[in-house]
Amino acid sequence: MAQIVCNNCKEAFDEEGLIQCPHCDAAIGTIKVFKSVTQSDGTITNMPITERIGTRSSDGAADMLIAGEESCDIVFVERMSKAKYSASNPYPSALKNLIVLILSILSLSSYAQKKPTLMILPSDNWCTQRYFTTEYDNQGVMERIPNYKQAFQEDIELGPVISKIGELLTNLGYSLKDAEMELKNVSIRSAEDNVTFSKTSGAQISESPLDVLKRKAKADIIIQLGWVVNSSTVTFTLEAFDAYTSKRIATSTATESRTGNAIPLQLQTAVQKHIKPFDKQLDVFYSNMKSNGREIILTIRTWDNWDGDLESEFGNEELLGHIQQWLTKNTIKEQYNLSDASENFAQFEQVMIPLKNENGVAMDARSFTRGLQKYLNAAPFNIPSKLMMRGLGEAILVLGEK
């Protein structure tokens, strides 16, 4: 191992295997010194005098003159071998900076490419046209809703069609939840089972089968797909809905001429021709959600047998006011809207919550409202409550008992 002193920064170091000074990044190379000599025939030649390993100084010179030989020529041959790494001999800082830059770009690229999780279901109209429906008792009101389980079991085209459309979306970078598998994992309960009871009074709140599926699958976006095939054309409709609010966020529909291929392949080809605008609509929605938060609905209610209400005062402030202060502190950009309120009821819409909590764990309406529940259960309020969900995006906190 050879120790040299840098001509630029005057620091000593072991030069073996390096191409730059580890202290100032000055280039390492061979310094060759030549002296001009006049021959007997009058010609001038350069005679090598000496050479050594050294560094190029900041002014570009090799900074090595031989005493008394001011007519010497100096040539610096830069070393091109790869730098050696060790704990005492780190990479040159320029190389380190390049590595940091590359890793940063890759990290940002990875974040930018992150896309939401989707779940594809047949549209309501498609299910109705094929009689894949069931009745649901929504607290005394009978509603006809899609029977997805029956559709997957009985329609021979549905599974292959969703598989082909899912393939297109996966190639665009989306993650997919398998709706048929989720339906198998989630036993779609009867209307009588779709309720959550208070442990004390037996009061209840209903939840539709679709709400149950959304809550269990935890997809960001629900894609509803419908299609109509006749003798000469195939028509499809793709609609995307925010799984938390059920708001429509993207749509695409088109009619294409039929080919000799099977229906799933014909639909895949038709959708592929129109998928880019649909993908852009989804990107705009998800980019906005990353900046402004995820939208949920928060409902505050009180049990009939509770002796308090939202107008009860704590420290000269009504309970509803304390709840609003908590929301102001914990929502993204203090965004929420109190759309309706009374002494026993408050409805907050457009409540914008973070996508993840402080530990980097994904946040939904339940985990967000759980924070409010703990806040109200502590002093000075000491209010027990029941947290119930309707789907992924609507949390209902009922005050007064569990």
C-alpha positions as CSV (number, residue, x, y, z in Angstrom):
1,M,0.0,0.0,0.0
2,A,1.4,3.4,-1.0
3,Q,0.7,6.6,1.0
4,I,0.7,9.8,-1.0
5,V,0.0,13.5,-0.2
6,C,-2.6,15.1,-2.3
7,N,-1.2,18.0,-4.3
8,N,-4.6,19.8,-4.1
9,C,-5.7,19.5,-0.4
10,K,-2.3,18.3,1.1
11,E,-4.0,15.4,2.9
12,A,-2.2,12.0,3.1
13,F,-4.1,8.8,2.1
14,D,-3.6,5.3,0.8
15,E,-4.0,5.6,-3.0
16,E,-4.3,1.9,-3.8
17,G,-7.2,1.2,-6.2
18,L,-8.6,4.8,-6.0
19,I,-9.2,7.2,-8.9
20,Q,-9.8,10.3,-6.8
21,C,-8.6,11.8,-3.5
22,P,-11.1,10.7,-0.8
23,H,-10.8,14.2,0.8
24,C,-11.2,16.6,-2.2
25,D,-12.0,14.4,-5.2
26,A,-8.8,15.5,-7.1
27,A,-8.0,13.0,-9.9
28,I,-5.3,10.4,-9.2
29,G,-2.8,9.4,-11.9
30,T,0.8,9.1,-12.9
31,I,2.8,12.3,-13.0
32,K,5.6,12.1,-15.7
33,V,8.4,14.7,-15.8
34,F,10.3,15.3,-19.0
35,K,13.3,17.6,-19.8
36,S,13.9,19.1,-23.2
37,V,17.4,18.2,-24.4
38,T,19.2,19.5,-27.5
39,Q,21.0,16.8,-29.4
40,S,24.3,17.2,-31.3
41,D,22.5,17.4,-34.6
42,G,20.4,20.3,-33.3
43,T,17.1,18.4,-32.7
44,I,15.2,18.7,-29.4
45,T,13.9,15.6,-27.6
46,N,12.1,15.1,-24.4
47,M,14.1,13.0,-21.9
48,P,12.1,11.3,-19.1
49,I,13.4,12.3,-15.7
50,T,11.0,10.7,-13.2
51,E,7.5,9.7,-12.6
52,R,5.3,9.1,-9.6
53,I,1.7,8.6,-8.4
54,G,0.0,11.9,-7.5
55,T,-3.0,14.1,-7.9
56,R,-4.0,16.9,-10.2
57,S,-4.3,20.2,-8.4
58,S,-7.3,22.5,-8.7
59,D,-5.6,24.7,-11.3
60,G,-5.0,21.7,-13.6
61,A,-1.3,21.3,-13.0
62,A,0.4,18.3,-11.5
63,D,2.3,20.6,-9.2
64,M,5.6,18.8,-9.3
65,L,8.6,20.7,-10.4
66,I,12.1,19.4,-10.0
67,A,14.3,21.8,-8.2
68,G,16.5,23.8,-10.6
69,E,14.8,22.4,-13.7
70,E,12.3,25.1,-14.7
71,S,12.3,23.9,-18.3
72,C,10.7,20.5,-17.4
73,D,7.5,19.4,-19.1
74,I,4.9,17.6,-16.9
75,V,2.4,15.2,-18.2
76,F,-0.5,13.9,-16.0
77,V,-2.0,10.5,-17.0
78,E,-5.3,10.1,-15.2
79,R,-5.9,6.7,-13.6
80,M,-9.0,5.1,-15.0
81,S,-9.4,2.0,-12.8
82,K,-12.4,1.5,-10.6
83,A,-12.4,2.9,-7.2
84,K,-11.9,0.5,-4.3
85,Y,-14.3,0.7,-1.3
86,S,-13.4,0.0,2.3
87,A,-14.4,1.5,5.7
88,S,-11.3,3.7,5.7
89,N,-11.3,4.3,2.0
90,P,-14.9,5.3,1.0
91,Y,-16.2,6.0,-2.4
92,P,-15.4,9.4,-3.8
93,S,-18.1,11.9,-2.8
94,A,-19.1,12.6,-6.3
95,L,-19.8,8.9,-6.8
96,K,-21.7,8.8,-3.5
97,N,-23.8,11.8,-4.6
98,L,-24.6,10.1,-7.8
99,I,-25.7,7.0,-6.0
100,V,-27.9,9.0,-3.6
101,L,-29.5,10.8,-6.6
102,I,-30.2,7.6,-8.4
103,L,-31.8,6.0,-5.3
104,S,-33.9,9.2,-4.8
105,I,-35.2,9.1,-8.3
106,L,-36.0,5.4,-8.0
107,S,-37.9,6.1,-4.8
108,L,-39.9,8.9,-6.2
109,S,-40.6,6.9,-9.3
110,S,-41.9,4.0,-7.2
111,Y,-44.1,6.3,-5.2
112,A,-45.4,8.0,-8.4
113,Q,-46.3,4.6,-9.9
114,K,-48.3,3.4,-6.9
115,K,-51.8,3.0,-8.0
116,P,-55.1,2.2,-6.2
117,T,-56.5,-1.2,-5.5
118,L,-59.5,-2.1,-7.7
119,M,-62.3,-4.7,-7.5
120,I,-64.4,-5.4,-10.6
121,L,-68.1,-6.3,-10.3
122,P,-70.9,-6.7,-12.9
123,S,-73.0,-3.5,-13.1
124,D,-76.4,-3.2,-11.5
125,N,-78.1,-3.0,-14.9
126,W,-76.3,-6.1,-16.2
127,C,-77.4,-8.1,-13.1
128,T,-81.0,-6.8,-13.4
129,Q,-81.2,-7.8,-17.1
130,R,-80.1,-11.3,-16.2
131,Y,-82.3,-11.5,-13.1
132,F,-79.3,-11.9,-10.8
133,T,-80.9,-9.9,-8.0
134,T,-82.2,-10.3,-4.5
135,E,-84.4,-8.4,-2.0
136,Y,-82.8,-6.6,0.9
137,D,-84.7,-5.4,4.0
138,N,-83.2,-2.0,4.7
139,Q,-84.8,-1.3,8.1
140,G,-88.3,-2.0,6.8
141,V,-87.8,-0.8,3.3
142,M,-87.5,-3.6,0.7
143,E,-84.8,-2.9,-1.9
144,R,-83.8,-5.0,-4.9
145,I,-80.0,-5.3,-5.2
146,P,-77.5,-7.3,-7.3
147,N,-76.9,-10.9,-6.3
148,Y,-73.2,-11.1,-7.2
149,K,-72.7,-14.6,-5.7
150,Q,-75.5,-16.0,-8.0
151,A,-74.1,-14.1,-11.0
152,F,-70.6,-15.6,-10.6
153,Q,-72.0,-19.1,-10.0
154,E,-74.5,-19.2,-12.9
155,D,-73.2,-16.9,-15.7
156,I,-70.5,-18.7,-17.8
157,E,-69.2,-15.4,-19.4
158,L,-68.8,-13.2,-16.3
159,G,-65.7,-14.8,-14.8
160,P,-63.7,-14.9,-18.1
161,V,-64.8,-11.3,-19.0
162,I,-63.8,-9.9,-15.6
163,S,-60.5,-11.8,-15.9
164,K,-59.7,-10.3,-19.3
165,I,-60.6,-6.7,-18.2
166,G,-58.6,-7.3,-15.0
167,E,-55.6,-8.3,-17.1
168,L,-55.8,-4.9,-18.9
169,L,-55.9,-3.0,-15.6
170,T,-53.1,-5.1,-14.1
171,N,-50.9,-4.2,-17.0
172,L,-51.5,-0.6,-16.3
173,G,-50.1,-1.0,-12.8
174,Y,-53.3,-1.5,-10.7
175,S,-53.7,-4.1,-7.9
176,L,-56.9,-6.2,-8.2
177,K,-59.1,-7.8,-5.5
178,D,-60.7,-10.9,-6.9
179,A,-64.4,-10.2,-6.4
180,E,-65.4,-13.9,-6.7
181,M,-62.9,-15.0,-4.1
182,E,-63.9,-12.2,-1.8
183,L,-67.5,-13.3,-2.1
184,K,-66.5,-16.8,-1.1
185,N,-64.6,-15.4,1.9
186,V,-67.4,-13.1,2.9
187,S,-70.6,-15.0,3.6
188,I,-73.2,-12.6,2.2
189,R,-75.6,-12.6,5.1
190,S,-79.3,-12.4,5.0
191,A,-81.1,-9.1,5.7
192,E,-81.8,-10.3,9.3
193,D,-78.0,-10.8,9.9
194,N,-76.9,-7.5,8.3
195,V,-77.2,-5.6,11.6
196,T,-75.0,-4.4,14.4
197,F,-76.6,-4.4,17.9
198,S,-76.0,-2.4,21.0
199,K,-74.8,-4.6,23.8
200,T,-77.0,-2.8,26.2
201,S,-80.3,-1.8,24.6
202,G,-80.3,-4.0,21.5
203,A,-80.7,-1.1,19.1
204,Q,-79.4,-1.9,15.6
205,I,-78.1,-0.5,12.3
206,S,-78.4,-2.3,9.0
207,E,-75.7,-2.9,6.4
208,S,-76.3,-4.0,2.8
209,P,-74.5,-7.0,1.3
210,L,-72.5,-4.7,-1.0
211,D,-71.5,-2.7,2.1
212,V,-70.3,-5.9,3.7
213,L,-68.3,-6.8,0.6
214,K,-66.7,-3.4,0.4
215,R,-65.8,-3.4,4.1
216,K,-64.2,-6.8,3.9
217,A,-62.4,-6.5,0.5
218,K,-61.0,-3.0,1.3
219,A,-60.5,-2.0,-2.4
220,D,-60.0,1.7,-3.1
221,I,-62.2,1.7,-6.2
222,I,-65.1,-0.4,-7.4
223,I,-65.3,-1.0,-11.2
224,Q,-68.7,-1.8,-12.5
225,L,-68.7,-3.5,-15.9
226,G,-71.7,-4.1,-18.2
227,W,-72.0,-5.2,-21.8
228,V,-74.6,-5.9,-24.5
229,V,-73.9,-8.1,-27.5
230,N,-76.0,-8.3,-30.6
231,S,-75.5,-9.8,-34.1
232,S,-73.1,-7.1,-35.4
233,T,-71.8,-5.1,-32.4
234,V,-70.6,-5.3,-28.8
235,T,-71.2,-2.4,-26.4
236,F,-69.5,-2.1,-23.0
237,T,-69.8,0.4,-20.1
238,L,-67.1,0.8,-17.5
239,E,-67.8,2.9,-14.4
240,A,-65.5,3.5,-11.5
241,F,-66.9,4.4,-8.0
242,D,-65.0,5.5,-4.9
243,A,-65.5,2.5,-2.6
244,Y,-65.7,4.9,0.4
245,T,-68.3,7.3,-0.8
246,S,-69.9,5.5,-3.8
247,K,-69.2,8.6,-5.9
248,R,-68.7,8.0,-9.6
249,I,-65.1,9.0,-10.5
250,A,-64.5,7.6,-14.0
251,T,-66.5,6.2,-16.9
252,S,-66.0,4.8,-20.4
253,T,-68.4,3.4,-22.9
254,A,-68.1,2.4,-26.6
255,T,-69.6,0.2,-29.3
256,E,-67.3,-1.9,-31.5
257,S,-68.0,-4.3,-34.4
258,R,-68.1,-7.9,-33.5
259,T,-65.4,-10.4,-34.5
260,G,-65.2,-14.1,-34.6
261,N,-63.5,-14.3,-31.2
262,A,-65.2,-15.4,-27.9
263,I,-67.1,-12.7,-26.0
264,P,-64.4,-12.2,-23.3
265,L,-61.7,-11.6,-26.0
266,Q,-64.0,-9.3,-28.0
267,L,-64.7,-7.2,-24.9
268,Q,-61.0,-7.1,-23.9
269,T,-60.2,-5.8,-27.4
270,A,-63.0,-3.2,-27.3
271,V,-62.1,-2.0,-23.8
272,Q,-58.4,-1.8,-24.7
273,K,-59.1,0.7,-27.4
274,H,-60.6,3.1,-24.9
275,I,-58.7,2.3,-21.7
276,K,-56.3,5.2,-21.7
277,P,-58.8,8.0,-21.0
278,F,-60.4,5.8,-18.3
279,D,-56.9,5.2,-16.7
280,K,-56.2,9.0,-16.8
281,Q,-59.5,9.7,-14.9
282,L,-58.5,7.2,-12.2
283,D,-55.0,8.7,-12.0
284,V,-56.5,12.2,-11.5
285,F,-58.8,10.9,-8.7
286,Y,-56.0,9.1,-6.9
287,S,-53.5,11.9,-7.2
288,N,-56.1,14.3,-5.7
289,M,-56.7,11.8,-2.9
290,K,-53.0,11.6,-2.1
291,S,-52.9,15.4,-1.8
292,N,-56.2,16.2,-0.1
293,G,-57.0,13.0,1.8
294,R,-59.6,10.2,1.5
295,E,-63.3,11.3,1.8
296,I,-65.5,9.6,4.4
297,I,-68.8,10.3,6.1
298,L,-69.0,10.5,9.9
299,T,-72.3,10.3,11.8
300,I,-72.7,11.0,15.5
301,R,-75.9,9.7,17.2
302,T,-77.0,9.2,20.8
303,W,-78.8,6.2,22.3
304,D,-82.3,6.9,23.5
305,N,-81.6,5.9,27.1
306,W,-78.5,8.2,27.4
307,D,-79.0,11.1,29.8
308,G,-76.7,13.4,27.8
309,D,-76.8,14.9,24.2
310,L,-74.6,16.9,21.8
311,E,-75.6,20.1,23.6
312,S,-74.2,18.9,26.9
313,E,-71.5,21.4,28.1
314,F,-67.9,20.5,29.0
315,G,-65.8,23.5,30.1
316,N,-68.2,26.1,28.7
317,E,-68.2,24.3,25.3
318,E,-71.0,22.1,23.9
319,L,-70.0,18.5,23.2
320,L,-70.6,19.1,19.4
321,G,-68.1,21.9,19.6
322,H,-65.4,19.6,21.1
323,I,-66.1,17.1,18.4
324,Q,-65.6,19.7,15.7
325,Q,-62.3,20.8,17.3
326,W,-61.1,17.3,17.2
327,L,-62.0,17.0,13.5
328,T,-60.2,20.3,12.8
329,K,-57.1,18.9,14.3
330,N,-57.2,15.5,12.7
331,T,-58.5,16.0,9.2
332,I,-56.4,16.9,6.1
333,K,-56.3,20.7,5.7
334,E,-59.1,20.9,8.3
335,Q,-61.6,19.8,5.7
336,Y,-65.0,18.6,6.8
337,N,-68.6,19.7,6.4
338,L,-71.3,19.6,9.1
339,S,-74.3,19.0,6.9
340,D,-76.9,18.4,9.6
341,A,-77.1,18.5,13.3
342,S,-79.5,18.4,16.3
343,E,-79.2,17.7,20.0
344,N,-79.1,14.0,19.3
345,F,-77.6,13.8,15.8
346,A,-74.7,15.2,13.7
347,Q,-73.8,14.4,10.1
348,F,-70.3,15.2,8.9
349,E,-69.7,14.8,5.1
350,Q,-66.6,15.4,3.0
351,V,-64.5,14.5,6.0
352,M,-61.0,14.2,4.5
353,I,-58.8,11.8,6.4
354,P,-55.1,10.8,5.8
355,L,-54.4,7.7,3.7
356,K,-52.1,6.4,6.4
357,N,-51.6,7.0,10.1
358,E,-48.4,8.2,11.8
359,N,-47.1,4.6,11.7
360,G,-47.6,4.2,7.9
361,V,-50.6,1.9,8.3
362,A,-53.5,2.4,5.9
363,M,-56.4,4.3,7.5
364,D,-60.1,3.9,6.8
365,A,-63.2,5.4,8.3
366,R,-63.2,2.9,11.2
367,S,-59.6,3.5,12.3
368,F,-60.0,7.3,12.0
369,T,-63.3,7.3,14.0
370,R,-61.7,5.0,16.6
371,G,-59.4,8.0,17.5
372,L,-62.5,10.1,18.2
373,Q,-64.1,7.3,20.2
374,K,-61.0,7.2,22.4
375,Y,-61.0,11.0,22.8
376,L,-64.6,11.0,24.0
377,N,-64.1,8.1,26.3
378,A,-61.3,9.9,28.2
379,A,-61.7,12.7,30.7
380,P,-63.4,15.1,30.9
381,F,-66.1,13.5,28.8
382,N,-66.0,9.9,29.9
383,I,-68.6,9.0,27.3
384,P,-68.9,5.3,26.3
385,S,-69.9,4.7,22.7
386,K,-70.6,2.1,20.0
387,L,-68.6,2.4,16.7
388,M,-70.4,0.9,13.7
389,M,-69.6,0.8,10.0
390,R,-71.6,1.0,6.8
391,G,-69.2,-0.2,4.2
392,L,-65.7,1.2,4.2
393,G,-66.4,4.9,4.1
394,E,-69.3,5.6,6.6
395,A,-68.6,5.4,10.3
396,I,-71.4,5.8,12.9
397,L,-70.5,6.6,16.4
398,V,-73.4,6.2,18.8
399,L,-72.9,7.9,22.2
400,G,-74.1,6.7,25.6
401,E,-73.3,3.0,25.7
402,K,-71.5,0.1,24.0
